[in-house]
Amino acid sequence: METTSAFEGLVCPETDERFDPTTTHHPDGGVLDATYDYDSVTLSREQLESRPTGPAKYGDLLPFPADARAWLGEGGTPLLEAPRLAEELGVGRVLVKDEAQNPTGTVKDRGVGMAVAAAVQHGAEDVALATTGDAGQSMAAHAARAGLNSHSFVPSRSTFVTKAMINVHGGAMKVVEGRLPDARAAFEDALVDGSWYSLEAFATPYRHEGTKTLAYEVLEALDWEAPDGVFYPLDGTAGLVGFHKGAREFRDLGLVDDVPPLYACEAAGCAPVTEAFEAGDPTHDPWEVPDTVCGGLEDPDPRGGRLVQTALRESGGGAVATDDGDILSSAATVASHEGIEMGVSAAAAASGAWSVADRFDEDATLVLVNTSTGNKDADLLRSHLMGQGI
């Protein structure tokens, strides 16, 4: 395997059992996490600031070197000032980390790209996952880049755009009648012969590992100062967990003083993480009847539940759930007031920030993570506006 010098292998967060880098997935089906010899990593702010944006910028803290990754240009997305939103929320600054500008229009490109690199290193020929859409499109694109076959299991409710683009990138797709749990069941059935390499979040450790670069970029762009809150829409839990890990690494290496408070943002009709956080539980129970038009948020049992709760509590953040109408209106407001297109599920970050804005003082700095482009949800957003008489 071709790995970076500091990468030591994998560790099970539950048992502290360690595995060498050739391990593909947890032998018992649990979560694994990449681990490094941090004592050998000597990074300074000046070093990082002098490096050009690109796949090698944060290579000291990633498992695979840049030339071993099927990079499509992901990362290096802008952190955009949103002064009108700051005024409306009554805080000092609001910034939008615009992950919609990644190659397939989603934050999933960061983690999926790294997971595809791992699949190549492990000799896989086929990669697969269940998805509401974005991760499948990203996997199909990165698999095409790496010369792998991809297999997406997608619920019938997913948007036409993402389903179409999975096929455009040459990916195989099984459309499963129902919702995400139905797609996951079909995916699990298809994995039984062991010939496909799973890219499911937390089945592979490399999804959240690739996404931790998001935290690196935010903290560097804010002149190494942690914001007062980072609002992350839960259209996938690997991103939030990865963000927390990246922020911890920068803190432990002395590059920043604090880890920013993380806020998980859900739809009120499917809010297992918020329910668990408010109850003080270490992980969530599956949501019995999910009910939201925000497809990426309609996951009744998101993966990595214990790691999500740990990230929220250790960072001093929280969890918030808002109504579909508020989420859709927030997407339209961000677009019309700041010109930034947010996907429907991504707009939960804006809606969530609005709902708890009174917790922050007038000098606070808030970051909203825009996890996907609004173009994928154009029909739903337009229908919402028409329903409002606009």
PLY file of the C-alpha trace (Angstrom):
ply
format ascii 1.0
element vertex 390
property float x
property float y
property float z
element edge 389
property int vertex1
property int vertex2
end_header
0.00 0.00 0.00
1.06 3.56 -0.67
0.44 5.58 2.50
1.72 8.78 4.06
4.52 8.56 6.59
2.47 9.46 9.68
-0.45 7.11 8.95
-0.23 4.18 11.37
-3.41 2.26 10.59
-6.87 1.98 12.10
-8.30 1.86 15.60
-11.68 0.76 16.93
-13.07 3.67 19.02
-15.07 1.25 21.16
-12.27 -1.17 22.15
-9.01 0.66 21.24
-8.04 -2.44 19.24
-5.60 -1.51 16.48
-5.45 -2.76 12.91
-2.76 -2.32 10.28
-3.37 -0.18 7.17
-4.19 -3.21 5.01
-7.47 -3.69 6.93
-10.42 -2.79 4.72
-13.39 -2.81 7.13
-13.94 -3.68 10.79
-13.92 -7.50 11.10
-16.98 -7.36 13.39
-18.85 -4.73 11.41
-18.12 -1.85 13.79
-16.60 1.57 13.23
-12.91 2.13 12.61
-10.93 5.37 12.67
-7.63 6.28 11.02
-4.80 6.96 13.43
-1.47 8.73 12.99
1.88 9.23 14.67
1.09 12.83 15.59
4.46 13.29 17.30
6.07 12.98 13.88
3.85 15.70 12.38
5.44 19.14 12.60
3.11 21.68 11.06
2.96 25.42 11.52
0.42 27.97 10.42
3.02 29.53 8.16
3.72 26.21 6.44
0.07 25.60 5.70
-0.57 29.15 4.54
2.31 28.91 2.09
1.00 25.76 0.42
-1.23 26.02 -2.66
-4.78 24.77 -2.54
-4.90 21.21 -3.82
-4.89 17.55 -2.82
-1.46 17.73 -1.18
-2.09 20.74 1.06
-3.04 18.76 4.18
-1.25 15.56 3.17
0.61 15.27 6.48
-2.70 14.37 8.17
-4.25 12.13 5.52
-3.75 8.40 4.94
-2.88 8.39 1.24
-0.63 10.74 -0.74
-2.14 13.01 -3.35
-0.96 10.93 -6.31
-2.75 7.87 -4.89
-6.15 9.57 -4.86
-8.70 9.87 -7.68
-8.90 13.62 -7.18
-11.51 15.55 -9.18
-10.83 18.96 -7.67
-12.73 18.55 -4.41
-11.84 20.77 -1.49
-10.61 24.34 -1.40
-14.20 25.62 -1.45
-14.86 29.26 -0.53
-15.94 30.53 2.87
-18.36 33.26 1.80
-19.34 36.26 3.90
-23.11 36.63 4.32
-23.58 40.12 5.81
-27.34 40.33 5.26
-27.85 37.02 7.06
-25.64 38.23 9.92
-27.80 41.32 10.28
-31.00 39.27 10.20
-29.67 36.80 12.79
-28.36 39.59 15.01
-24.76 38.35 15.11
-21.42 39.79 14.07
-20.63 37.51 11.12
-22.25 34.70 9.19
-20.15 32.77 6.70
-21.23 30.00 4.34
-18.77 27.21 3.61
-19.95 26.52 0.08
-19.44 22.81 -0.51
-21.81 23.07 -3.46
-18.74 24.11 -5.46
-17.22 20.63 -5.22
-17.06 18.60 -8.48
-20.43 16.86 -8.13
-21.99 19.69 -6.14
-21.74 18.10 -2.71
-19.55 17.78 0.37
-19.70 14.01 -0.21
-16.89 14.41 -2.75
-14.35 14.87 0.06
-15.11 11.63 1.87
-16.10 9.51 -1.10
-12.94 10.51 -2.96
-10.81 9.31 -0.05
-12.83 6.10 0.29
-12.40 5.33 -3.41
-8.65 5.82 -2.97
-8.74 3.25 -0.16
-10.68 0.84 -2.35
-8.01 1.09 -5.04
-5.27 0.53 -2.44
-7.08 -2.58 -1.24
-7.38 -4.02 -4.73
-11.14 -3.58 -5.14
-12.75 -3.63 -8.56
-16.33 -2.75 -7.55
-17.54 -0.21 -4.98
-21.08 0.11 -3.66
-23.34 1.96 -1.23
-26.93 2.88 -0.45
-27.69 6.55 -0.92
-30.40 9.18 -1.15
-28.51 10.41 -4.20
-25.54 12.70 -3.60
-23.12 10.03 -2.37
-24.07 7.80 -5.29
-23.33 10.52 -7.82
-20.03 11.28 -6.11
-19.09 7.58 -5.98
-19.91 7.09 -9.65
-17.74 10.07 -10.62
-14.75 9.09 -8.47
-15.02 5.42 -9.42
-14.97 6.42 -13.08
-11.86 8.48 -12.42
-10.18 5.55 -10.66
-11.25 2.90 -13.18
-13.62 1.09 -10.80
-17.18 -0.13 -11.22
-19.79 1.46 -8.94
-23.17 0.23 -7.72
-25.68 2.62 -6.12
-28.86 1.56 -4.31
-31.21 4.53 -4.42
-34.73 4.97 -3.02
-37.36 5.84 -5.59
-37.99 9.16 -3.81
-34.52 10.47 -4.74
-34.29 13.36 -7.18
-34.13 12.80 -10.91
-30.90 14.81 -11.22
-28.77 12.65 -8.94
-30.19 9.42 -10.35
-29.49 10.61 -13.87
-25.94 11.66 -13.06
-25.12 8.30 -11.47
-25.83 6.74 -14.85
-24.09 9.52 -16.77
-20.87 8.73 -14.87
-21.24 5.07 -15.86
-22.46 3.85 -12.50
-24.86 0.94 -12.12
-27.99 1.86 -10.17
-30.75 -0.10 -8.49
-33.80 2.07 -7.77
-35.55 0.59 -4.75
-39.20 1.30 -4.07
-39.57 3.13 -0.75
-37.13 5.11 1.36
-33.48 4.96 2.41
-33.90 1.99 4.81
-35.36 -0.02 1.90
-32.38 0.90 -0.28
-30.03 -0.10 2.54
-31.74 -3.48 2.89
-31.32 -4.14 -0.84
-27.69 -3.02 -0.63
-26.98 -5.37 2.28
-28.56 -8.27 0.40
-26.33 -7.57 -2.60
-23.17 -7.52 -0.45
-23.49 -11.08 0.79
-21.07 -12.61 -1.70
-18.31 -10.22 -0.59
-17.20 -9.17 -4.08
-18.10 -5.49 -3.67
-16.21 -2.98 -1.52
-18.60 -1.04 0.72
-18.31 2.75 0.72
-21.04 3.16 3.33
-20.27 5.88 5.87
-18.63 4.34 8.96
-18.47 0.92 7.27
-15.31 2.36 5.74
-13.31 4.75 7.96
-12.29 6.87 4.99
-15.55 8.73 4.42
-15.25 10.79 7.60
-11.46 10.85 7.24
-11.68 12.64 3.91
-14.24 15.10 5.19
-12.09 16.34 8.08
-10.29 18.66 5.63
-13.44 20.78 5.79
-12.52 21.82 9.34
-8.93 22.54 8.32
-10.09 24.95 5.64
-12.61 26.75 7.85
-10.14 27.29 10.68
-7.35 28.47 8.40
-9.71 30.85 6.58
-10.79 32.35 9.92
-7.18 33.16 10.79
-6.91 30.18 13.14
-9.80 31.33 15.35
-12.67 28.95 16.09
-16.11 30.36 15.22
-18.82 30.49 17.88
-20.91 27.91 16.08
-20.77 25.63 13.04
-24.16 24.52 11.73
-24.00 21.21 9.88
-27.06 19.72 8.13
-27.41 16.01 8.84
-27.77 14.86 5.25
-25.01 12.51 6.32
-23.29 12.12 9.68
-19.78 11.36 8.41
-19.22 15.02 7.56
-20.00 16.25 11.06
-17.86 13.57 12.70
-15.03 14.30 10.28
-15.27 18.03 10.96
-14.92 17.41 14.68
-11.91 15.15 14.18
-10.17 17.69 11.95
-10.75 20.48 14.45
-9.42 18.31 17.29
-6.29 17.52 15.31
-5.58 21.19 14.65
-6.12 21.95 18.34
-3.90 19.11 19.52
-1.15 20.18 17.12
-1.29 23.69 18.55
-2.61 25.33 15.37
-5.80 26.57 17.04
-6.79 27.07 20.66
-10.33 25.71 20.59
-12.64 23.29 18.80
-15.71 25.11 17.41
-19.12 24.18 18.79
-20.91 21.92 16.30
-24.68 21.99 15.78
-26.39 19.09 14.03
-29.35 20.34 11.98
-32.27 18.03 11.21
-35.85 18.16 9.98
-38.48 18.06 12.72
-40.13 15.11 10.96
-36.97 12.99 11.27
-34.84 14.08 14.20
-33.29 11.08 15.99
-30.01 12.90 16.74
-31.77 15.93 18.23
-34.03 13.69 20.31
-31.01 11.81 21.72
-29.05 14.99 22.40
-31.92 16.61 24.29
-32.40 13.42 26.32
-28.69 13.22 27.16
-28.41 9.78 25.58
-25.04 8.50 24.27
-26.61 7.49 20.95
-29.98 7.71 19.25
-32.88 5.33 18.80
-34.20 4.91 15.25
-36.93 7.40 14.35
-40.17 5.46 14.04
-41.94 7.27 11.18
-39.73 9.67 9.19
-41.72 12.45 7.53
-39.88 15.16 5.62
-39.69 16.34 2.03
-35.96 17.01 2.55
-34.72 13.72 1.12
-31.17 13.90 2.45
-32.48 14.42 5.99
-34.91 11.50 5.86
-32.65 8.96 7.54
-34.39 7.37 10.54
-31.22 5.65 11.78
-28.10 7.59 10.70
-24.79 5.76 10.95
-22.19 6.60 13.60
-24.72 7.67 16.20
-22.39 7.43 19.19
-19.64 9.37 17.40
-22.14 12.08 16.44
-23.29 12.58 20.03
-19.68 12.63 21.21
-18.81 15.31 18.65
-21.74 17.50 19.68
-21.05 17.23 23.41
-17.25 17.47 23.31
-17.43 20.53 21.07
-19.95 22.29 23.31
-22.51 22.45 20.52
-25.96 20.94 20.20
-28.68 19.66 17.90
-31.68 21.44 16.44
-34.65 20.33 14.34
-36.81 22.68 12.27
-39.96 22.29 10.19
-39.80 21.56 6.47
-41.43 24.89 5.68
-38.74 26.75 7.60
-36.00 24.78 5.84
-37.40 25.45 2.38
-37.93 29.13 3.15
-34.38 29.38 4.47
-33.01 28.00 1.20
-34.93 30.65 -0.71
-33.85 33.41 1.69
-30.16 32.53 1.45
-30.39 32.49 -2.34
-32.36 35.74 -2.64
-30.43 37.66 0.05
-26.90 36.40 -0.60
-26.96 34.74 -4.01
-25.81 31.40 -2.57
-27.70 28.33 -3.78
-28.36 25.81 -1.02
-29.78 22.35 -1.49
-33.02 21.65 0.36
-31.38 19.41 2.98
-28.39 21.73 3.25
-30.70 24.62 4.10
-31.37 22.98 7.46
-28.10 24.64 8.51
-29.58 28.09 7.86
-32.95 27.20 9.37
-31.21 25.74 12.42
-29.09 28.84 12.90
-32.17 31.06 12.72
-33.96 28.96 15.34
-31.20 29.34 17.95
-29.75 32.73 16.97
-30.79 34.21 20.31
-28.20 31.97 22.03
-25.38 34.02 20.48
-24.28 37.54 21.24
-24.04 40.37 18.74
-20.32 39.75 18.14
-20.63 36.03 17.39
-19.26 34.39 14.23
-21.37 31.57 12.79
-20.50 29.19 9.95
-23.20 27.46 7.89
-22.02 24.41 5.94
-23.77 24.29 2.56
-23.47 20.59 1.84
-25.09 20.49 -1.61
-26.09 22.64 -4.54
-29.60 23.99 -4.94
-29.73 22.94 -8.58
-30.40 19.35 -7.56
-33.59 20.43 -5.78
-34.78 23.13 -8.18
-38.26 21.61 -8.68
-38.94 21.30 -4.96
-37.70 24.81 -4.22
-39.75 26.30 -7.05
-42.85 24.41 -5.90
-42.39 25.82 -2.41
-42.18 29.36 -3.76
-45.30 28.84 -5.88
-47.10 27.58 -2.80
-46.18 30.83 -1.11
-47.65 32.77 -4.02
-44.25 33.84 -5.34
0 1
1 2
2 3
3 4
4 5
5 6
6 7
7 8
8 9
9 10
10 11
11 12
12 13
13 14
14 15
15 16
16 17
17 18
18 19
19 20
20 21
21 22
22 23
23 24
24 25
25 26
26 27
27 28
28 29
29 30
30 31
31 32
32 33
33 34
34 35
35 36
36 37
37 38
38 39
39 40
40 41
41 42
42 43
43 44
44 45
45 46
46 47
47 48
48 49
49 50
50 51
51 52
52 53
53 54
54 55
55 56
56 57
57 58
58 59
59 60
60 61
61 62
62 63
63 64
64 65
65 66
66 67
67 68
68 69
69 70
70 71
71 72
72 73
73 74
74 75
75 76
76 77
77 78
78 79
79 80
80 81
81 82
82 83
83 84
84 85
85 86
86 87
87 88
88 89
89 90
90 91
91 92
92 93
93 94
94 95
95 96
96 97
97 98
98 99
99 100
100 101
101 102
102 103
103 104
104 105
105 106
106 107
107 108
108 109
109 110
110 111
111 112
112 113
113 114
114 115
115 116
116 117
117 118
118 119
119 120
120 121
121 122
122 123
123 124
124 125
125 126
126 127
127 128
128 129
129 130
130 131
131 132
132 133
133 134
134 135
135 136
136 137
137 138
138 139
139 140
140 141
141 142
142 143
143 144
144 145
145 146
146 147
147 148
148 149
149 150
150 151
151 152
152 153
153 154
154 155
155 156
156 157
157 158
158 159
159 160
160 161
161 162
162 163
163 164
164 165
165 166
166 167
167 168
168 169
169 170
170 171
171 172
172 173
173 174
174 175
175 176
176 177
177 178
178 179
179 180
180 181
181 182
182 183
183 184
184 185
185 186
186 187
187 188
188 189
189 190
190 191
191 192
192 193
193 194
194 195
195 196
196 197
197 198
198 199
199 200
200 201
201 202
202 203
203 204
204 205
205 206
206 207
207 208
208 209
209 210
210 211
211 212
212 213
213 214
214 215
215 216
216 217
217 218
218 219
219 220
220 221
221 222
222 223
223 224
224 225
225 226
226 227
227 228
228 229
229 230
230 231
231 232
232 233
233 234
234 235
235 236
236 237
237 238
238 239
239 240
240 241
241 242
242 243
243 244
244 245
245 246
246 247
247 248
248 249
249 250
250 251
251 252
252 253
253 254
254 255
255 256
256 257
257 258
258 259
259 260
260 261
261 262
262 263
263 264
264 265
265 266
266 267
267 268
268 269
269 270
270 271
271 272
272 273
273 274
274 275
275 276
276 277
277 278
278 279
279 280
280 281
281 282
282 283
283 284
284 285
285 286
286 287
287 288
288 289
289 290
290 291
291 292
292 293
293 294
294 295
295 296
296 297
297 298
298 299
299 300
300 301
301 302
302 303
303 304
304 305
305 306
306 307
307 308
308 309
309 310
310 311
311 312
312 313
313 314
314 315
315 316
316 317
317 318
318 319
319 320
320 321
321 322
322 323
323 324
324 325
325 326
326 327
327 328
328 329
329 330
330 331
331 332
332 333
333 334
334 335
335 336
336 337
337 338
338 339
339 340
340 341
341 342
342 343
343 344
344 345
345 346
346 347
347 348
348 349
349 350
350 351
351 352
352 353
353 354
354 355
355 356
356 357
357 358
358 359
359 360
360 361
361 362
362 363
363 364
364 365
365 366
366 367
367 368
368 369
369 370
370 371
371 372
372 373
373 374
374 375
375 376
376 377
377 378
378 379
379 380
380 381
381 382
382 383
383 384
384 385
385 386
386 387
387 388
388 389
